[in-house]
């Protein structure tokens, strides 16, 4: 085997996909309730998305940022239209890269070096991003030179104690944790966090890499809390499978030439993918559909044969059971053709389908769950 063996993989080779439907090389069909780590936002091979990318690659696929690309400006304007204040866009190619640039920019802006993050956080696998990830198993010694402290959600006393030192460049927060298991902070805590960051000159970074682009029933998950972050990081559903990420930077943070840079970020195809996603989200009203399906999900969860706690919002949602769900998740896949997700909390099943999901497809998920839960 010539591949560097770092992934736990299912013995499945997918060959085609449409909407939520997947087909493997043996002709078996699946429903995608995982979206490849919440990446597939508008559905696999959506026709508008495919057509736009084909048209763009026929014209020009790539050139670097030494030239002006008006698609970047169009994308910045489209995302800004979803926000309450003015931001500027820097584009890159992944969520880890987005968070890396957000943390670096915060350090430039404040001339400080420490980072405050939260228990069970996941922000990526690159240098500062993985240091701000609450998992020492995936941190190499080189990552541990970063100065990062972790506190629990809703611990106002610890928050004040750390930030009042004025030593922290940034606080980085997922308003709904992804890999961590869909935990959310209280509204009062998030508002207090915003206030203390302002008082101490600390940059507040909202990590929307998994939760952004309408997945939670709002365009960004922090909008459920009515706060204004200083920097917003995004990726995953932004490109519906095409590698694209970025940060939205509040206009109060000023750019200087050379602060940030990227070779592939903001290329023509990446911008076209993101703009196509924006088109479909708006035309098909997928943000409102995600919010509506949350209510359907909660109603069905209340009728499960085994009690479960519903976690998350919109279609970044899941179930926490009183047992390890590894076998349940595997049986859902191989007995019922249902892809679902795991979390660092082994009792959680994460549900992250494309936003084109329907109530009929949710019914299939819960039918499979109930059949498997009979054995628990």
C-alpha positions as CSV (number, residue, x, y, z in Angstrom):
1,X,0.0,0.0,0.0
2,X,1.5,3.3,-1.1
3,X,-0.7,5.6,1.0
4,X,0.4,6.9,4.4
5,X,-2.0,5.0,6.7
6,X,-3.5,7.7,9.0
7,X,-7.2,7.2,8.4
8,X,-9.8,4.8,9.9
9,X,-11.8,4.0,6.8
10,X,-14.9,2.0,5.9
11,X,-14.4,-0.6,3.1
12,X,-16.6,1.5,0.7
13,X,-15.6,3.0,-2.7
14,X,-18.1,5.6,-3.7
15,X,-18.5,6.2,-7.5
16,X,-21.4,8.6,-7.8
17,X,-23.6,11.0,-5.8
18,X,-26.7,13.1,-6.3
19,X,-28.4,15.2,-3.7
20,X,-28.2,13.0,-0.6
21,X,-27.9,9.8,-2.6
22,X,-24.6,7.9,-2.7
23,X,-23.7,4.8,-4.8
24,X,-20.7,2.6,-4.3
25,X,-18.6,0.4,-6.7
26,X,-20.7,-2.7,-5.8
27,X,-24.0,-0.9,-6.7
28,X,-25.1,-0.4,-3.1
29,X,-27.0,2.8,-2.3
30,X,-26.6,5.1,0.8
31,X,-28.2,8.2,2.3
32,X,-25.6,10.8,3.3
33,X,-26.4,12.2,6.8
34,X,-22.7,13.1,7.3
35,X,-21.9,15.2,4.2
36,X,-18.2,14.3,4.4
37,X,-17.6,16.2,7.7
38,X,-20.4,18.7,7.0
39,X,-18.8,19.8,3.7
40,X,-21.7,19.0,1.3
41,X,-24.1,21.9,1.8
42,X,-26.4,22.2,-1.2
43,X,-26.3,18.5,-2.2
44,X,-23.9,16.4,-4.2
45,X,-23.5,17.3,-7.9
46,X,-26.1,20.1,-7.7
47,X,-26.7,21.0,-11.4
48,X,-26.2,24.7,-11.0
49,X,-23.0,24.1,-9.1
50,X,-21.7,21.7,-11.7
51,X,-22.7,24.0,-14.6
52,X,-21.0,27.0,-13.1
53,X,-17.7,25.2,-12.4
54,X,-17.7,23.7,-15.9
55,X,-18.2,27.1,-17.4
56,X,-15.5,28.7,-15.3
57,X,-12.9,26.0,-16.0
58,X,-13.5,26.5,-19.7
59,X,-12.6,30.1,-19.3
60,X,-9.8,30.2,-16.7
61,X,-9.3,27.9,-13.7
62,X,-6.3,29.5,-11.9
63,X,-4.1,32.4,-11.5
64,X,-2.4,33.6,-8.3
65,X,-3.2,36.7,-6.3
66,X,-0.7,38.9,-8.2
67,X,-3.7,39.8,-10.4
68,X,-7.1,41.3,-9.7
69,X,-10.0,38.7,-9.5
70,X,-13.4,40.3,-9.4
71,X,-15.0,37.1,-8.3
72,X,-13.3,37.6,-4.9
73,X,-15.0,41.0,-4.5
74,X,-18.4,39.6,-5.6
75,X,-18.1,36.8,-3.0
76,X,-17.0,39.3,-0.3
77,X,-20.1,41.5,-1.0
78,X,-22.4,38.4,-1.0
79,X,-21.2,37.2,2.4
80,X,-21.2,40.8,3.8
81,X,-24.9,41.0,2.9
82,X,-25.5,38.3,5.5
83,X,-23.8,40.2,8.3
84,X,-24.8,43.1,10.5
85,X,-21.6,45.1,10.2
86,X,-18.9,45.5,7.5
87,X,-16.1,43.0,7.0
88,X,-13.3,42.4,4.5
89,X,-12.6,38.9,3.0
90,X,-9.3,37.0,2.9
91,X,-9.6,33.7,1.0
92,X,-7.6,30.5,1.6
93,X,-8.2,26.8,0.9
94,X,-9.2,25.1,4.1
95,X,-10.7,25.5,7.6
96,X,-7.4,24.9,9.3
97,X,-5.8,27.5,7.1
98,X,-8.6,29.9,7.9
99,X,-8.2,29.5,11.6
100,X,-4.4,29.7,11.3
101,X,-4.7,33.0,9.5
102,X,-7.3,34.3,12.0
103,X,-5.0,33.6,14.9
104,X,-2.0,35.1,13.1
105,X,-3.9,38.2,12.2
106,X,-5.1,38.6,15.8
107,X,-1.5,38.4,17.0
108,X,-0.5,41.1,14.5
109,X,-3.4,43.3,15.5
110,X,-2.9,43.1,19.3
111,X,0.9,42.4,19.4
112,X,0.2,39.6,21.8
113,X,0.9,35.9,21.6
114,X,-1.4,33.9,23.9
115,X,-4.7,32.2,22.8
116,X,-7.7,31.3,24.8
117,X,-9.8,28.4,23.6
118,X,-12.4,26.0,25.1
119,X,-12.5,22.5,26.3
120,X,-13.3,19.9,23.5
121,X,-12.6,22.5,20.9
122,X,-11.4,21.5,17.4
123,X,-9.9,24.2,15.1
124,X,-7.8,22.2,12.7
125,X,-4.5,20.3,12.4
126,X,-2.0,23.0,11.4
127,X,0.4,24.8,13.8
128,X,-1.6,27.3,15.9
129,X,-4.9,25.8,15.0
130,X,-4.0,22.4,16.4
131,X,-2.5,24.0,19.4
132,X,-5.9,25.6,20.0
133,X,-7.5,22.2,19.6
134,X,-8.2,20.4,22.9
135,X,-6.7,17.1,21.9
136,X,-3.0,16.4,22.8
137,X,-3.0,13.2,20.8
138,X,-2.9,15.1,17.5
139,X,-0.4,17.7,18.7
140,X,3.3,17.1,17.8
141,X,6.0,18.7,20.1
142,X,6.4,21.5,17.5
143,X,2.7,22.5,18.0
144,X,3.1,22.7,21.8
145,X,5.3,25.8,21.7
146,X,2.2,27.9,21.2
147,X,0.8,29.5,24.3
148,X,-2.8,28.3,24.5
149,X,-5.0,28.0,27.6
150,X,-8.4,26.2,27.7
151,X,-11.4,26.9,29.8
152,X,-14.9,25.4,30.0
153,X,-18.0,26.9,28.4
154,X,-19.9,29.2,30.7
155,X,-17.0,29.7,33.2
156,X,-17.2,33.4,33.5
157,X,-14.8,33.6,36.4
158,X,-12.0,31.8,34.4
159,X,-12.7,33.9,31.4
160,X,-12.3,37.2,33.3
161,X,-9.2,35.9,35.2
162,X,-7.4,35.1,31.9
163,X,-8.5,38.1,29.8
164,X,-7.9,40.7,32.4
165,X,-4.2,40.0,32.1
166,X,-4.4,41.5,28.6
167,X,-1.9,38.9,27.5
168,X,-4.2,37.2,25.0
169,X,-4.3,38.0,21.3
170,X,-7.6,36.1,20.8
171,X,-10.3,34.0,22.1
172,X,-11.5,31.4,19.5
173,X,-14.9,29.8,19.9
174,X,-17.2,27.4,18.1
175,X,-20.7,28.5,19.1
176,X,-21.7,25.0,18.3
177,X,-18.8,22.5,18.7
178,X,-18.4,20.1,15.8
179,X,-15.9,17.3,16.6
180,X,-16.4,18.1,20.3
181,X,-19.9,16.8,20.2
182,X,-22.4,19.6,19.5
183,X,-22.1,21.4,22.8
184,X,-23.1,25.0,23.0
185,X,-22.4,27.9,25.4
186,X,-25.1,29.8,27.2
187,X,-26.3,33.0,25.6
188,X,-25.3,35.1,28.6
189,X,-21.8,33.7,28.5
190,X,-21.3,34.5,24.9
191,X,-22.5,38.0,25.4
192,X,-20.2,38.4,28.4
193,X,-17.3,37.0,26.3
194,X,-18.0,39.6,23.7
195,X,-18.0,42.4,26.3
196,X,-14.8,41.3,28.0
197,X,-13.0,40.9,24.7
198,X,-13.9,44.5,23.9
199,X,-12.8,45.8,27.3
200,X,-9.5,44.0,27.2
201,X,-8.6,44.6,23.5
202,X,-8.8,40.8,22.8
203,X,-9.8,39.7,19.3
204,X,-12.9,37.5,19.3
205,X,-12.7,34.8,16.6
206,X,-15.9,32.9,15.7
207,X,-14.9,29.5,14.2
208,X,-17.7,28.9,11.6
209,X,-15.8,26.3,9.6
210,X,-18.4,23.6,10.2
211,X,-21.4,25.6,11.3
212,X,-21.3,28.4,8.7
213,X,-23.2,28.8,5.4
214,X,-26.7,28.2,6.8
215,X,-26.1,24.8,8.4
216,X,-27.6,25.8,11.8
217,X,-30.6,27.7,10.5
218,X,-28.7,31.0,10.4
219,X,-26.0,31.9,8.0
220,X,-23.4,31.8,10.8
221,X,-24.0,30.1,14.2
222,X,-22.9,33.2,16.2
223,X,-25.9,35.0,14.8
224,X,-28.1,32.9,17.2
225,X,-26.3,34.9,20.0
226,X,-26.6,38.4,18.5
227,X,-22.9,39.2,18.8
228,X,-20.4,40.8,16.5
229,X,-17.1,38.8,16.2
230,X,-13.9,40.5,15.1
231,X,-12.9,37.7,12.8
232,X,-15.1,34.9,11.3
233,X,-13.4,31.7,9.9
234,X,-15.2,29.6,7.4
235,X,-14.7,26.6,5.0
236,X,-16.4,23.2,4.5
237,X,-20.0,24.0,3.3
238,X,-18.7,27.2,1.7
239,X,-17.6,25.2,-1.4
240,X,-19.8,22.1,-1.3
241,X,-16.7,19.9,-1.8
242,X,-14.4,22.3,-3.6
243,X,-11.5,23.3,-1.3
244,X,-12.2,26.9,-0.2
245,X,-11.9,28.7,3.1
246,X,-11.6,32.2,4.3
247,X,-11.9,34.7,7.1
248,X,-14.2,37.7,7.3
249,X,-12.3,40.5,9.1
250,X,-14.1,43.3,10.8
251,X,-13.4,46.7,9.3
252,X,-11.8,47.9,12.6
253,X,-8.8,45.6,11.9
254,X,-6.6,47.2,9.3
255,X,-4.7,45.4,6.5
256,X,-1.0,45.8,5.8
257,X,0.7,44.5,2.7
258,X,2.2,41.1,3.3
259,X,0.4,40.3,6.6
260,X,-1.3,37.2,5.0
261,X,-0.8,35.3,1.8
262,X,-1.8,32.2,-0.1
263,X,-1.1,30.7,-3.5
264,X,-4.3,28.8,-4.1
265,X,-6.8,30.8,-2.0
266,X,-9.4,32.8,-3.9
267,X,-8.7,31.2,-7.3
268,X,-11.4,31.4,-10.0
269,X,-12.8,27.9,-9.4
270,X,-12.9,28.3,-5.6
271,X,-14.8,31.6,-5.9
272,X,-17.2,30.1,-8.5
273,X,-17.9,27.2,-6.2
274,X,-18.7,29.5,-3.2
275,X,-20.8,31.8,-5.3
276,X,-22.7,28.9,-6.7
277,X,-23.4,27.7,-3.1
278,X,-24.7,31.2,-2.2
279,X,-27.0,31.1,-5.3
280,X,-28.5,27.8,-4.3
281,X,-28.8,28.6,-0.6
282,X,-30.8,31.7,-1.5
283,X,-32.8,30.4,-4.4
284,X,-33.9,27.2,-2.6
285,X,-34.3,28.8,0.8
286,X,-32.1,26.2,2.4
287,X,-31.4,28.2,5.6
288,X,-35.0,28.3,6.5
289,X,-35.4,24.6,5.6
290,X,-32.5,23.7,7.9
291,X,-34.3,25.6,10.7
292,X,-37.6,23.9,10.0
293,X,-36.0,20.4,9.8
294,X,-34.6,20.9,13.3
295,X,-38.1,21.0,14.7
296,X,-39.0,17.8,12.7
297,X,-35.8,16.1,14.0
298,X,-36.6,17.0,17.6
299,X,-40.1,15.7,17.3
300,X,-38.9,12.4,15.9
301,X,-36.2,12.1,18.5
302,X,-38.7,12.4,21.3
303,X,-40.4,9.2,20.0
304,X,-37.2,7.1,19.9
305,X,-37.4,3.7,21.7
306,X,-34.3,4.6,23.7
307,X,-34.0,8.1,25.3
308,X,-31.6,10.5,23.7
309,X,-30.6,14.1,24.2
310,X,-30.9,16.3,21.1
311,X,-27.8,18.5,20.6
312,X,-27.0,21.2,18.1
313,X,-29.1,23.4,15.8
314,X,-30.6,23.2,12.3
315,X,-28.9,20.5,10.4
316,X,-25.8,20.5,12.6
317,X,-27.5,18.3,15.0
318,X,-27.3,15.0,16.8
319,X,-28.2,12.6,19.5
320,X,-26.5,11.8,22.7
321,X,-27.3,8.3,24.1
322,X,-26.3,6.7,27.4
323,X,-23.9,4.3,25.7
324,X,-21.0,4.2,23.2
325,X,-22.5,4.6,19.7
326,X,-19.7,3.0,17.6
327,X,-21.7,-0.2,16.9
328,X,-24.9,1.7,16.3
329,X,-23.2,3.9,13.8
330,X,-21.7,1.0,12.0
331,X,-25.0,-0.9,11.8
332,X,-26.8,2.2,10.5
333,X,-24.2,2.2,7.6
334,X,-24.0,-1.4,6.7
335,X,-27.5,-2.6,7.6
336,X,-29.5,0.5,6.5
337,X,-27.2,2.4,4.2
338,X,-27.1,5.5,6.4
339,X,-23.9,7.5,6.8
340,X,-23.8,9.3,10.1
341,X,-21.0,11.0,12.1
342,X,-19.1,10.4,15.3
343,X,-17.7,12.9,17.8
344,X,-15.0,13.0,20.5
345,X,-17.8,12.2,22.8
346,X,-18.4,8.5,22.0
347,X,-22.0,8.6,23.0
348,X,-22.9,11.1,20.3
349,X,-24.2,10.5,16.8
350,X,-23.7,13.5,14.6
351,X,-26.2,14.3,11.8
352,X,-24.8,16.7,9.2
353,X,-26.7,16.1,5.9
354,X,-26.7,18.3,2.9
355,X,-29.2,21.1,3.4
356,X,-31.4,19.7,0.6
357,X,-32.5,17.0,3.1
358,X,-36.2,16.4,3.3
359,X,-38.6,15.1,6.0
360,X,-38.9,11.9,4.0
361,X,-35.2,11.3,4.3
362,X,-35.3,12.1,8.1
363,X,-38.0,9.4,8.3
364,X,-35.6,6.9,6.8
365,X,-33.0,7.9,9.4
366,X,-35.3,7.4,12.3
367,X,-36.7,4.1,11.0
368,X,-33.1,2.8,10.9
369,X,-32.4,4.2,14.4
370,X,-35.5,2.6,15.9
371,X,-34.8,-0.8,14.3
372,X,-31.2,-0.8,15.8
373,X,-32.3,0.6,19.1
374,X,-34.6,-2.4,19.7
375,X,-31.4,-4.3,20.4
376,X,-30.1,-1.9,23.1
